[in-house]
Every structure is written in structure tokens, then in C-alpha cells.
Amino acid sequence: MHPQRRLILVIAVGIALLLSSNTIRQSILPSFEGLNAGVEGFAAQGTFTRIDQTAPSPYRWISQDPKSGILQREQGYFIKDYGQVRVEVNNPQKAFEPFTQGRTVHYWVKEGPEKFIEVEGQINIYTLGLSVSAVNLPGLPVTFQGEQVWFALSAITWDSALQKQGADFGVAWEAPLAVVIEKWEVRDAGSHGKVDPSEQGRWITLYSSPQQIGTVSDLGLQVGGNVNNTFSGNTSPDSRLQKTAYFSITLTDFGVTSYIVSSIAPVVHYTLKIYSIQLGKYTYTNPDNTPFGVRDPESQNPIGDVLGGIGNWLNPFNLQGLGAYVILGAAGIVMVYFLRRRGV
């Protein structure tokens, strides 16, 4: 092949690879082993959209980070107004309750007609910080009315790190079991600060996939079925358990409340307690215990800020206020001096 043609071919292949790399789906890299959490997507008007997909009109993803996603909704025809909600999630952190007993599990699984496997595991307890906040934007506020934000709880295992489990080797396995609201608070709720569930002690239903519906009776085994058949070839205590489970929070009436000279942007903070079952041992679990901070609301009150600033400036118990009184006193002395010079 002619050198010039070869060079042109190399350049063309390079450009094609560069263009194709922008279309190849990029995956999130694994972190420490154990339970992970993040935003999976949202559902509106019966349609579910993953966070890595283009949102249908009138919605748009401003941030597609599963740890800090921002969803926008627009309203209007010629003049557009916007509303944004920010959803932030941290990694579940191991919780230790010294007075809780029976955190280990021990059972047998039927693998064949005359073969049973002994399985040992443990029940884990995690705490998860999660916040939903309204972004204060210029213009008329647009609220969210009934949209559901879906979250995923997924157990991460390193696929090449085998651990000894009894007489065999394998990777660790974990499945979420339950989610309970341990703490719940809303700041600067205004007239549009409602999400559900919204009380401490409420249980949140887990689903096998996002945008699911079901009843508790669906959890029952079929009448007449052989329980051991459902466990065959699976060392989990129940074949319906899975490493990834989903739950949702409904934006019942959520967004910025606008007044004549001020606006209020609500922030809802959850502390969730998560229970899971773990079989086997992890290679290395998440060592970070940084607290999940509560975000400050983006509420605005210009007149109040001005009056508050004047009050702080005139406050004699701070340096700025003391300086104000010194300046006013000096101005008063100078005024009295000139008035006396004029004979007033």
C-alpha cells in the first residue's frame, strides 16, 4: 500500500475510534465490597427513565451522577420556566448495635435428591443518608407533582477475589432485605415541601426492578409447591432474593415556594436503616464513616437579608457593630462642634 494511502487509512481509523468512543456506554467502576446505593432513575406518567437515558419532554437530566442527580422539569410555551430537584445519596455505612442478638444465620440448602449444603451467614445493618432538595432558580417556580425517584441498593463483590466458604471457595454474596426510615426531617418546607414516605419508623417497600407494583401476598410460595425445589442450585435462603433491590420516593408536591419578595426552597433529609443478608466474607469493605451532612436550603429573602445585615452592623457586640457606633459617635461629636461654632 502506498505510504500516503496508509497514512490516510490510519487517520480515518483513529477518527472513527474517537467518534465511537463517545457512543460506547461507560460503566461505573466498582468501589469497596459491600452494599452500595444510588439513583436509578425516575418515573412520571407511567414511564420509567434510567439516569443514563435521555429524559422525555418536559424533563431533562441536569446531572446524571447516581450519587447526586439533578432532574429538571420545564413548563410554558413561548416563555419557559423551570423547576429542578437535586437527589443526593451516600454509601451505606455499617451500623453496629451491640444489644442486637441473633445476627448470624445458619441453614441447609438442598442441592440434589440426597445432597444438602450447610450455609452460614450474617445479617448486616447499614445506615444510609439521602436528601431531596429543590434548586432555587430565577423565574416562576415549577413544582413536581407525583413523580417518583427510584433508588437502587446493590451488593458489590470483587469478581476475582475468592474466599474460603466451608469446604469450598467462592465470592461473597449479599441481598437487601428491608429499608426503614430511622430519621426524617424537612427544612423550609413552604407550600411545596411534601414527599412520601415522610415519617420516622415507616417501612419502604423493596422491588425486584424499578417501577414495579405488587402486593405482600405475592411473596407467598405457591400452594402445594416443594420449598426445597425453589432452593435447588442456589445457596441463598430464598431464590427470590437478589443482589440488587429498588425503592422509590414520591415527589408528592415538591418545589420552590415563591412570595412577593422572597422564595423558599425545601430540603428533605432521610436517614435510612437497611437490613441485608450476607453469605461468605468480603475481601475489603468500605472503611469510610464520614457523616452525611444536611444540605442548607437555597431559600432567598433579599429584604430580610438587608435588614439583618443592618442589624448585625449596628450590633455593638460584634466588631462591625462596634465600628458603626464609633463612627456614629465621632460624627455626632463633629456635628456638635460645628453647631456650637455657629452659635446654635
C-alpha positions in Angstrom: 0.0 0.0 0.0 1.2 3.5 -0.8 2.5 5.3 2.2 0.1 8.3 1.7 -2.8 5.9 1.5 -1.7 4.1 4.6 -1.4 7.3 6.5 -4.9 8.4 5.4 -6.3 4.9 6.4 -4.6 5.2 9.9 -6.1 8.7 10.4 -9.5 7.6 9.3 -9.5 4.6 11.7 -8.3 6.9 14.5 -11.2 9.4 13.9 -13.7 6.5 13.7 -12.4 5.1 17.0 -12.6 8.5 18.6 -16.1 9.1 17.5 -17.2 5.6 18.5 -15.7 6.1 22.0 -18.2 8.8 22.7 -21.1 6.5 22.0 -19.8 3.4 23.9 -21.7 3.2 27.2 -19.4 3.9 30.1 -19.8 1.9 33.3 -19.3 2.9 36.9 -16.1 1.4 38.4 -16.6 -0.8 41.4 -15.7 0.6 44.8 -15.2 -1.3 48.1 -17.1 -4.6 48.6 -20.4 -4.4 50.3 -23.7 -2.6 49.8 -23.9 0.4 47.5 -26.7 2.8 46.8 -27.6 5.4 44.1 -30.3 7.0 42.0 -31.6 4.5 39.3 -33.9 6.9 37.5 -37.4 8.5 37.8 -41.0 7.6 36.8 -43.6 10.1 35.5 -47.0 9.4 33.9 -46.3 5.6 33.9 -42.9 5.9 32.1 -39.6 5.0 33.8 -36.4 6.6 32.7 -33.0 5.5 33.8 -30.5 8.1 34.9 -28.2 7.1 32.0 -31.0 7.7 29.4 -32.3 10.8 27.8 -35.4 12.0 29.8 -38.6 12.6 27.8 -40.1 16.1 27.5 -40.8 18.1 29.6 -38.0 16.6 31.7 -34.2 16.7 31.4 -31.3 15.4 33.4 -29.0 18.3 34.5 -26.8 15.8 36.4 -26.7 12.1 35.7 -24.5 11.2 38.6 -26.2 8.4 40.6 -24.8 9.9 43.8 -26.0 13.4 43.1 -28.6 13.5 40.3 -30.5 16.7 39.3 -33.7 16.4 37.4 -35.3 19.4 35.6 -38.9 19.9 34.6 -39.9 22.8 32.3 -43.2 24.5 31.8 -44.6 27.0 29.3 -44.6 27.6 25.6 -43.0 30.8 24.5 -41.5 31.7 27.8 -40.1 28.7 29.7 -40.0 28.3 33.4 -38.0 25.6 35.1 -38.0 23.5 38.3 -35.1 21.4 39.5 -34.8 18.7 42.2 -31.4 17.5 43.5 -31.2 14.0 44.9 -28.1 13.0 46.8 -27.2 9.6 48.3 -24.1 8.4 50.2 -22.8 4.9 50.5 -24.4 2.7 53.1 -22.3 2.6 56.3 -22.1 -0.4 58.6 -24.1 0.1 61.8 -23.2 -1.8 65.0 -25.9 -2.4 67.5 -24.2 -4.2 70.5 -27.5 -5.2 72.1 -29.0 -6.8 69.0 -28.8 -10.6 69.2 -29.0 -13.3 66.6 -27.2 -11.6 63.7 -25.8 -14.8 62.3 -27.8 -17.2 60.1 -27.3 -21.0 59.7 -29.3 -23.3 57.5 -29.2 -26.1 55.0 -29.9 -26.0 51.2 -31.0 -29.0 49.2 -28.7 -29.3 46.1 -29.8 -32.8 44.9 -32.0 -35.7 45.8 -29.7 -36.8 48.7 -27.3 -33.9 49.0 -27.6 -30.9 51.3 -25.2 -27.9 51.7 -24.6 -26.2 55.0 -24.7 -22.4 54.7 -23.6 -19.9 57.3 -24.0 -16.1 57.0 -24.9 -13.0 58.9 -27.5 -10.2 59.0 -25.9 -6.8 58.3 -27.3 -3.4 59.4 -26.5 -0.3 57.5 -27.4 3.4 57.7 -27.9 5.4 54.5 -28.1 9.2 54.2 -30.3 10.5 51.4 -31.5 14.0 50.7 -34.0 15.6 48.3 -33.7 19.4 47.7 -35.2 22.0 45.5 -32.9 24.1 43.4 -33.8 27.8 43.6 -33.9 29.1 40.0 -34.9 32.6 38.6 -38.3 33.0 37.2 -41.6 31.4 38.2 -41.2 28.2 40.1 -42.2 24.8 38.6 -43.1 22.1 41.1 -43.0 18.3 40.8 -46.4 16.7 41.3 -46.3 12.9 41.8 -43.0 12.0 40.1 -41.2 9.0 41.6 -37.4 9.0 42.1 -36.1 5.4 42.1 -33.1 4.2 44.0 -31.0 1.0 43.8 -29.4 -0.9 46.6 -26.7 -3.2 45.0 -24.2 -5.5 46.7 -20.7 -5.2 45.2 -18.3 -8.1 45.1 -14.9 -8.3 43.5 -15.3 -11.0 40.9 -11.8 -12.4 41.1 -11.2 -12.5 44.8 -12.3 -15.9 46.0 -12.9 -16.5 49.7 -13.0 -19.8 51.6 -16.5 -20.8 52.5 -16.5 -24.0 54.5 -15.0 -26.7 52.2 -15.4 -24.7 49.0 -14.2 -21.4 47.6 -16.4 -18.6 46.2 -17.2 -14.9 46.2 -19.3 -13.2 48.9 -23.0 -12.7 48.2 -25.4 -10.2 49.8 -29.0 -9.3 49.3 -31.0 -6.3 50.7 -33.9 -7.4 52.9 -35.6 -4.3 54.3 -35.4 -0.5 54.5 -36.8 1.5 57.4 -36.9 5.3 57.9 -34.7 5.9 61.0 -34.8 9.8 60.8 -36.7 12.2 58.6 -36.8 16.0 58.6 -37.8 18.8 56.2 -36.3 22.3 56.3 -38.0 25.4 54.8 -41.0 23.3 53.6 -43.0 26.3 52.3 -46.2 25.3 50.4 -44.4 22.7 48.2 -42.3 20.6 50.6 -44.1 17.3 50.6 -42.6 14.0 49.7 -43.6 10.5 50.7 -42.9 8.5 52.8 -42.3 11.2 55.3 -42.3 9.9 58.9 -39.9 8.1 61.1 -40.4 4.4 61.5 -42.0 3.9 58.1 -41.0 0.8 56.1 -40.1 1.3 52.5 -41.1 -1.5 50.1 -38.3 -3.1 48.1 -38.9 -4.3 44.5 -37.1 -6.6 42.1 -36.9 -3.9 39.4 -37.8 -0.2 39.3 -41.4 1.0 38.5 -42.8 -2.2 40.0 -46.1 -2.9 41.7 -47.1 -5.8 43.8 -48.8 -7.0 47.0 -47.5 -8.7 50.1 -49.4 -11.8 49.1 -47.1 -12.1 46.1 -44.3 -13.1 48.5 -46.0 -16.3 49.4 -44.9 -19.6 47.9 -47.3 -21.3 45.6 -49.7 -23.7 47.3 -48.5 -27.3 47.1 -45.0 -26.3 45.9 -42.0 -28.0 47.3 -40.0 -25.4 49.2 -36.7 -27.2 48.7 -37.2 -27.1 44.9 -37.0 -23.3 45.0 -33.6 -23.5 46.7 -32.1 -26.1 44.4 -28.8 -24.9 43.0 -28.9 -21.6 44.9 -27.3 -21.2 48.3 -29.4 -18.2 49.3 -32.1 -18.9 51.8 -34.8 -17.9 49.2 -34.5 -18.0 45.4 -36.5 -14.7 45.2 -33.7 -12.7 47.0 -31.3 -10.8 44.7 -28.2 -8.7 45.0 -29.9 -5.5 43.7 -33.2 -4.2 45.0 -35.1 -1.0 44.3 -37.3 1.5 46.2 -38.8 4.9 45.4 -39.6 8.2 47.0 -42.6 10.2 45.6 -42.3 13.9 45.0 -45.9 14.4 46.1 -45.8 18.3 45.9 -42.2 19.5 45.8 -40.5 22.6 44.6 -39.8 26.3 45.4 -42.5 28.4 47.1 -42.3 32.0 45.7 -43.6 35.0 47.6 -43.5 38.7 46.5 -40.0 39.5 47.9 -38.8 36.0 48.9 -38.7 32.4 48.0 -38.4 29.1 50.0 -36.6 26.0 48.6 -37.3 22.9 50.8 -34.7 20.3 51.7 -35.8 16.8 52.9 -33.2 14.6 54.7 -33.6 10.9 55.3 -31.5 8.6 57.4 -32.5 5.0 56.4 -31.7 1.8 58.2 -31.1 -1.1 55.8 -31.0 -4.8 56.7 -29.3 -7.3 54.4 -28.2 -11.0 54.5 -24.6 -11.7 53.6 -23.1 -15.1 52.8 -19.3 -15.5 52.8 -16.7 -13.0 53.6 -15.7 -9.8 51.8 -12.1 -9.0 50.8 -12.3 -5.4 51.9 -15.4 -3.4 52.9 -15.9 0.3 52.9 -13.8 1.9 55.7 -15.2 5.4 55.4 -17.5 6.7 58.1 -17.8 10.4 57.0 -21.2 11.7 58.2 -23.7 12.6 55.5 -24.3 16.4 56.1 -27.7 18.0 55.8 -27.8 20.5 52.9 -28.8 24.1 53.7 -32.0 25.2 51.8 -31.5 27.7 48.9 -34.2 30.0 50.3 -33.9 33.7 49.5 -35.2 36.8 51.4 -33.5 39.9 50.0 -35.3 42.4 52.3 -34.7 40.2 55.3 -31.0 39.8 54.4 -30.6 43.6 54.1 -32.4 44.3 57.4 -30.5 41.5 59.0 -27.2 42.9 57.7 -28.1 46.4 59.0 -29.0 44.9 62.4 -25.7 43.0 62.5 -23.8 46.1 61.5 -25.4 48.1 64.3 -25.0 45.3 66.9 -22.5 46.6 69.5 -21.4 43.1 70.4 -19.5 42.5 67.2 -16.6 44.3 65.7 -18.6 45.7 62.7 -21.3 47.0 65.1 -18.8 48.5 67.4 -17.2 50.2 64.5 -20.6 51.6 63.5 -21.1 53.1 66.9 -17.6 54.6 66.9 -18.3 56.2 63.5 -21.7 57.5 64.6 -20.3 58.8 67.9 -17.5 60.6 66.1 -19.9 62.1 63.6 -22.1 63.3 66.5 -19.1 65.0 68.2 -18.1 66.7 64.9 -21.7 67.9 64.4 -22.0 69.3 67.9 -18.7 71.1 67.4 -19.8 72.8 64.2 -23.2 73.7 65.7 -21.5 75.4 68.7 -19.2 77.3 66.3 -22.2 78.7 64.5 -23.8 79.6 67.8 -26.7 77.2 67.6 
